[in-house]
């Protein structure tokens, strides 16, 4: 019997494996249906935005602990994982809900005492002349924001988990779980493993793993990102240009040049629906055009040819909030759902999952991420 089984090696599963192995002295088995670092999940690539700025204190009150966990991992691994570039939240005039999200972001930062600077269009363009912004634009600048190298972070978590005695098995497809009062049976193809506790970090395959136990109302969408070969690449170096997120809808977001010779820009939640078992989508050239138009209008120095694009699938809860909890009716099975924006939280959420598994509680306020806030069953 393995004492602990972790399912999935993405941002959340790799972190849960590390913090469990570090606290429990090993006896952790990690099951990955493909292989660590595969391209079918939500945790590959080399750049995710990390930030304090959210529209809710449920998130912002956890961000100091989030950064602290990455600091601990960097020290343990001897790797740089977070590059602080500063970050902008932009409210463009005429964008639906932008003003409301701006006010909510200011309120959350202020409530938690996190320093930030409100900027107008002129000051934003004075500091970063790469921008071309209309009058009436408002921005929030927060100096701690930056880029998390998510691929390196997952690899570091798994390497340290192994160093603490964890075993990682790839090609291990979990078909179902069978919770019992004294443990959990984990059914693979032609094999059944017994565990005391299971942590499910399976992303869009969560409902397959939990079949017959619980179904979360998840939906999937096809999204994509693209990189522009700026003729003035130097101006978008991490020390010269911040990460940024557009508030309201439609929302665009982007990065300085990091890990790939291009300026990464995308439109959030712009894609059509998908099924959890779909292969990664092909890049749709038509969906590049709104992003290209945004870049040409507001970041003209970045407006070179698209040199790379990548499609991915988002797995989303109805409120796009996280789940960090025991599975309803199965207290020995803990589950994490990242709702397509959990990479930056990976190490902290892995630590919280270890807390919940070992202690049935955590010192962090995760009341907003309860599993029972949704009705069981697939969302239409």
Beta strands, then each sheet from edge to edge (+ up, - down):
strand 1: 2-7
strand 2: 28-32
strand 3: 48-50
strand 4: 82-84
strand 5: 87-91
strand 6: 117-120
strand 7: 138-142
strand 8: 146-148
strand 9: 167-170
strand 10: 174-180
strand 11: 183-188
strand 12: 191-200
strand 13: 219-228
strand 14: 243-246
strand 15: 252-254
strand 16: 263-267
strand 17: 273-274
strand 18: 306-316
strand 19: 323-327
strand 20: 330-337
sheet 1: 9+ 2+ 1+ 12+ 11- 10+
sheet 2: 9+ 2+ 1+ 12+ 20+ 19-
sheet 3: 3+ 8- 4+
sheet 4: 6+ 7- 5+ 14+ 15- 16+ 13- 17+
sheet 5: 6+ 7- 5+ 14+ 15- 16+ 13- 18+
end
